[in-house]
Amino acid sequence: MAGPAAPRPRRRLRWTLVVVALVLVLMLAWPIGLVMWADGKIQRTEALSGAPGTVGTTYLLTGSDSRKDGGVKDDGTTGERSDTILLLHVPESGPTALISLPRDTYVEIPGHGPGKINAAFAYGGAPLLVKTVEKFTGLTVDHYAQIGMAGVKDVVDAVGGVRLCYDDDVNDRDSHLKWKAGCHVADGTVALQFARMRKADPQGDIGRAKRQRQVVGAVLGKVDPKSLVLHPSQQVSLITAATGSLTVDESAGVLDLGRLALAFKAANGKDGITGTPPIADLDYRPGGVGSTVLLDPEETPTFFRQIRDGKLPPGKVGGLD
């Protein structure tokens, strides 16, 4: 008696193609749907000046000290200032640069005269801060991103904490940071305190800028794209945390933020540039605004032209980093 007929090769091939097609659809649909979902969660604000573009791509990254998002306990501080200001530039060729602009940097604020750079944010929000930065760096800001204090805490917790290092013991009343010299794994609360601490740091604003870059770099180091693809729930939790306190310019999307993250990682790598502009005086007192950070008036313009054109060699710059 003849056995059952063997499946036709053509039918088997057809089903194989159907299965492959379904797998491809699922693989593509999840990232595409995730991007659309994430893009809809991002808050946007008018920030860009519309000034003629300069070569390369320039991002302005700020951290807001507003107490409204619950990142830190409300201590009676009102208003909103840019607690962190980072300029990230990707030249057409040459190393990517991440430059910390001390919040007390003495600059000319359009329409308000000279003052501390973080006052520009207090006076006119993101648009005035962007114009102020463009005025003294000569770089047109292509994209702006601002994250609140709660965002830092939530993102660190979403990646399971980060390993941070600091060489001194700290018991800081303002930031509430209690730290034993060395390296420790910090949760979101401690990482935020680590990033905010200033008065207990002998380098003040400069030291804080270095620690803030360390926190962001540690977060990016914990985000493994291959792992995220295999664990969609991690993607969702990380995006929820990252977008919860995030505000970007009116034209930025999720893909722009992805490019920003890659640029940040490149700047912190062995072939990138990190540091500060050339500083002439860490305690410059011009009168009326207290202690400020004075950038070197002769070296600073050349410094930013070299950053723009990718002419500086990789490494640390500014002499205080």
Secondary structure, DSSP 8 states (H G I E B T S, - for coil): --------HHHHHHHHHHHHHHHHHHHHHHHHHHHHHHHHH-EEE---------SSEEEEEEEE--STTSSS---S--S--EEEEEEEEE-SSS--EEEE--TTBEEEETTTEEEEHHHHHHHHHHHHHHHHHHHHH-----EEEEE-HHHHHHHHHHTT-EEEEESS-EE-TTT--EE-SEEEEE-HHHHHHHHH--TTSTTHHHHHHHHHHHHHHHHHHH--HHHHHH-HHHHHHHHHHHHHTEEEETT--HHHHHHHHHHHHHHTSTTSEEE---EEEEEE--SSS-SEEEE-TTHHHHHHHHHHHT-S-SEEESS--
